[in-house]
Amino acid sequence: MSLGNRLTLWLLGLPLLVLLFAATLDLHQESEWRKSALRDRLVTAAELQAPMFAQALVARDQSQLDSLARRLLDIDEARGVGVYTETGMTMLELGRSRAKVAMAPPQETQLDTQGDLWRLMVPLDLTENNGIIQGLAWLEIDIDSRALTLDHYRRLAIAGLVLLILELLLFVMASSLGRRLDSNLNGASEALRRLRGGDLHTRLAEDGPPELNRLAQQVNALGDELEHSRDNIQRQIEQTTADLQESMETIEIKNIELDLAHRRALEANRVKSEFLASMSHEIRTPLNGIVGFCRLLGRSRLDPRQREWLDQVQVACDNLLALVNDVLDFSRIEAGRLKLDRADVDMVSLVDEVLGLQAPLAHQKGLHLLGLVYDDVPSPLRGDPLRIRQVLINLVHNALKFTEEGEVIVRVMVEDHSHTDQVLLRISISDTGIGLTPKEQHDLFQAFHQATAGHSRQYGGSGLGLAISRQLVEQMGGRISVESAPTKGSTFAVSLPLEVIGGMDTLPERILDGQRIALYEPHAPTRHALSHLLCGWGAQVVEIPHPTVQSPPPALMVAGLPTLLSDTVLEEWQTWLNACPCPVLLLVNATPLELPKLTFSSGGELLCKPISRQALAEGLRRCSSLRSKVVVAPSLSRLLVVDDNASNRRLLKDILQRPGLWIEEAGSGEAALAIAENEPFDLVLMDIRMPGMDGVETTRALRKLGGSWSHCPVIAVTAHALEGDRQQLLASGLQEVLIKPVDSNALEAILQRHLRVTPPVRQMESDATERQEQSAELAVIDLLLGTRLANGSQSLALELLEELATSLPSSARELQAALSTEDPEALLDTVHALNGACRYCGAPELALVAETLETRLRSEGMTGVEPLIDDLFRAMERLRAWHAQQQNQPSSTTIANASSASSLRDK
């Protein structure tokens, strides 16, 4: 094909394509604009008429409906109008078929633009002036959009006709120009052929168009340019260099585009992580409500099968909440929103705390749980104790979870100390569990991944714990690894750099200066650890293979009981204790409330494994003082109870009353602060929701006093604390959270952890009474329940019921005031105070209604609480009626009537 023909095609094709594209784009944009304008006009008209349709529906004015519908049909494109209710009733239909009616009312304005017949649906608000909602209804309008389609085709035809005329004109012009160009180019080609053949005198006439004249001039100058061939070659090299430079610029542009794409990918990953964090928060809100209502249901009377089902629900909720927390931590780490803290770290205390938290699982499985912090580990160090604790808890919990028998040992040692201001610690957690294959080890630290598919079903867990631990360790500058073999157990090792504050030299404690101590421990690692620790404290340790009475007797004996404690074993140990001439420190692998009942003829005590270094030291000091026969004044632990409810304070004081414990009361945060300015305390039980200064504000004020108050344990005592509230309280400086009514096991565990106070021996209720309570219906007054809550004191239970009944008129006035002003905070405060007052009284009906109402207020606000408010007033009235009946009877029959009141039921 000649150049003229190609030029003709270019002159025809390129402008034609440009014009075709421009015309198509213009037609498309205009069509879309017309559709958008039609949509906006129809939606606006329908939404403006919707309130009048709703008013007509509420007023049931059919004529008004017809008038409004015909007004909408005046729109050119409107073909049909219908009004329908959620019950399927057709309130109005003009010009449309029922086959096109929506099945359910729309939540918002919807426009279906599929096909030529559009359908517009607008919800109608049927709320009357007094706020009563009469139901749901919606307006549907059929819209004919064929006029737009026809107009679009008409414009398309006009554009095609115009393009055809332009094409004919371009063809005539291009054809003429092409023929002239071909003629001149053929002449130039013939002249070049002659020049190549050696006819250097060949010339072209320079009488054509300017462009062809320039071509002729170039051909004529070709002979002259031959002598400048080397210059031409140089120019070609320069041109090639320019082309290469352009290529390099192109490559650089591509690299920039790749970098931008990489950044966009990172941003997308960050957005995904933020989405996970947001969704975790959103899931936690209803989940906390489920957990709260499960706990609320657990305090009601259930038969054994229902309680078993409820326990399964509670376990599932706890597992789901742990999964959500793991996802939240994982998303925070991926989003880069996790910030590390820098604070003092005491590895001994940290390991003891972690083992204490995981001890119940070890006791349940009968496993030996041991912590070994080597002597060369300096203290204190500087790092993030919260994150180190989180990693240790995760690893120790995993080790216990996948170990059915044997031991779990935590070792902390110095791996490298080449820098004077930094130390590299190696923390290893070894177990005797199921072990891992090499492939399972390779995939172990990936998110949402467990060793095998069956582990998640058999052992539970989300597969996020180890992934979170790995990222936390790496963010702290360390690394984590695992060594394992199937059926041989596993060892997880964490290498963590921490800053040294003081020095590497630690002075040993000399608390047993030369005393001879006999040591019996069947578990070899625990025995070696105890022997090393006792020797470091200055004792002369004699390891014995079995518990016998030695001659000469040692100063005291440290012995560990076997894991399985049968009646026969306990009898043998009691016989040995009766014959032992020295104090004995017995170490038992059980919780404080599961300790066996053993007596010590020569003095001694029981301690729980895993035992912290501080608890062991204090126990040895007490046993040493017994051996030396020195009369030592008992060391009183001072405890402060802060609660605005006098009944709660009185009951807590009665529960806590025991030798060696001094209890002080404060009725408000201000009173507690005034007492604290003059006296130090060892532990504080702090009510959270109080008038004036609440528990959190009081705790912060106590911390600002400095001195012993900067580290004094403050325990939150509250009637309502879901997991989110618990985390907020712990973040506010409180050490732990107790839920009212206070569980005696949890309270004794706290006293054991913080004050080393041994729980008193209390007479437990019989199984028959407990079964009677479980099978009974919900009562207005239950003296058996009140007596149990009052720590076994029937007189105290009656006094607490008296105080509660006396306070009901004031509570009713406060409730009415809060309801009349529609103040949710005031209502929540009043209900919370009433709920707290009912926690320790034998009024199960009022207690259940008050806690249910408080849970509803916290989760849903004022919405839907009216039925519960009525139930609360009825329960209060029944309790007041019982109180009035008791006042009208002789005092000699009060207790008898109160005992029979447990049968009082709500008919």
URJO-V42440 format. One record per run of one state. SS is the DSSP state (hx for helix, st for strand, lp for the rest). FROM is the first residue (numbers start at 1). TO is the last residue. If there is no record, write none. Layout:
BEGIN
SS_FROM_TO ; SS_FROM_TO
END
This chain:
BEGIN
lp_1_2 ; hx_3_59 ; lp_60_61 ; hx_62_73 ; lp_74_77 ; st_78_85 ; lp_86_89 ; st_90_94 ; lp_95_97 ; hx_98_100 ; lp_101_109 ; st_110_112 ; lp_113_116 ; st_117_127 ; lp_128_132 ; st_133_144 ; lp_145_145 ; hx_146_197 ; lp_198_209 ; hx_210_220 ; lp_221_221 ; hx_222_226 ; lp_227_228 ; hx_229_298 ; lp_299_303 ; hx_304_334 ; lp_335_342 ; st_343_345 ; lp_346_346 ; hx_347_365 ; lp_366_367 ; st_368_373 ; lp_374_380 ; st_381_383 ; lp_384_384 ; hx_385_401 ; lp_402_406 ; st_407_419 ; lp_420_421 ; st_422_431 ; lp_432_437 ; hx_438_442 ; lp_443_454 ; hx_455_458 ; lp_459_464 ; hx_465_475 ; lp_476_478 ; st_479_484 ; lp_485_489 ; st_490_500 ; lp_501_515 ; st_516_520 ; lp_521_523 ; hx_524_536 ; lp_537_539 ; st_540_543 ; lp_544_555 ; st_556_560 ; lp_561_566 ; hx_567_579 ; lp_580_582 ; st_583_588 ; lp_589_591 ; hx_592_594 ; lp_595_603 ; st_604_608 ; lp_609_612 ; hx_613_627 ; lp_628_636 ; st_637_642 ; lp_643_645 ; hx_646_656 ; lp_657_660 ; st_661_666 ; lp_667_668 ; hx_669_676 ; lp_677_682 ; st_683_687 ; lp_688_694 ; hx_695_704 ; lp_705_706 ; hx_707_710 ; lp_711_712 ; st_713_718 ; lp_719_722 ; hx_723_731 ; lp_732_735 ; st_736_739 ; lp_740_743 ; hx_744_755 ; lp_756_766 ; hx_767_775 ; lp_776_778 ; st_779_779 ; lp_780_782 ; hx_783_789 ; lp_790_793 ; hx_794_821 ; lp_822_823 ; hx_824_838 ; lp_839_843 ; hx_844_860 ; lp_861_865 ; hx_866_887 ; lp_888_890 ; hx_891_903 ; lp_904_904 ; st_905_905 ; lp_906_907
END
